Amino acid sequence: MNVTLTQARTHLERLVDRVIQGEEITITRAGRPVARLVPEVSRLAERSPGSAAGRVQVAPDFDTPLPREFTG
């Protein structure tokens, strides 16, 4: 949903209620997007063991000792 800055000022509480329900709102000024209202997502709620399974790859040499020029 797009709203003008003037509309956002006037109806902020209603817009926030819509955002809480999951909607994203773009605020425009002179027809150009200047800000977005998006739902706050708790980082702790998203995390769960194994949630990145299959999306993370570790190189076979990950735990190989570093060369001397890096370790001093």
N, C-alpha and C positions, 0 to 999 in steps of 0.2 A: 504494500500500500504506500502511496506517496501522499505527503501533505506539505503544505507550504509552512514556512516558519511562523507566519501569523496564525495559521490553524493549530500548529503545535503548541504555541503559547496559550491559546484559548482553550484547547482540549487536552492538555497534557495528561491529566488524570485518566481520562478515557483511553488515551493512546497507550498509557502504561498498562492499563487493564488488558488491552488487546495483546500487548507484548507478553504479558504474563501467561496468556493463553497460547503462546507460541508464534505469534505473528511477528514479522519483521516490518518495520516502518522506516521509510526514507523521508528525510526532511529536506525540502528544496528551498532555495532562495533564487529568485529571478529565473526559475525554471531549471536550475542546476542542482544536483544532489550535493548537500553539504554535510549531512550527518545521517546515521542510522540508529534506530532504537532496536535492539535485539535482546532476546531473553538472556538472562545471566545463567551460565551453566557452571555448576559446581564441579571443579576439577576432581574432587574426591569421589563424587558420585559416579563419574565416568570410569574411574580406574577399577579394574578387577584383574586378578591373576590370569595370565594367558590371553588377555585381550588383544595383544599384538602378535599372537601366534600366526606364523606364515607371512608376516609383513616385515619382519626384521631379519636381516642376514648378517652373520658374523663371519668375517674372513677367516680362512683356515689358519693364518699366521697371526691372529689377533694377540695371542699371549707370547709371541716370540720376543725375546729380549731386544731392546732398542740398540741401534749402532752406537759406538763409543762417542761419536760427535754429538749425540743427543743427551748422553748421560754424564759427560764431563770427565 
